[in-house]
Amino acid sequence: MRLPDEHAEIYKLRADELGIPLSSWITLALAEHENLDVPGYVKDDIKKATRKRILASLELELDMPQSA
C-alpha cells in the first residue's frame, strides 16, 4: 500500500497514540469507515496496548521515594 508521506506521518502518529502497529490502525480506520466489524487481531492489539498503558501508569503511581 502506498501512502502519501504527509498522510503516513499522521497515520503513524495515530497508531502510536493507540500503541498499535500502523497496519492495525489502518485496518481499524478502514473497518470503521465502512461500518465493518473490526478484526479480532486489531482488537487484541488494542487490548494489549491498553493493558500496557495501565501497567505503566500503575508503576508510576507505585514508584515511591525510598526513606533512609
Secondary structure, 3 states (H helix, E strand, C coil): CCCCHHHHHHHHHHHHHHCCCHHHHHHHHHHHHCCCCCCHHHHHHHHHHHHHHHHHHHHHHHCCCCCC
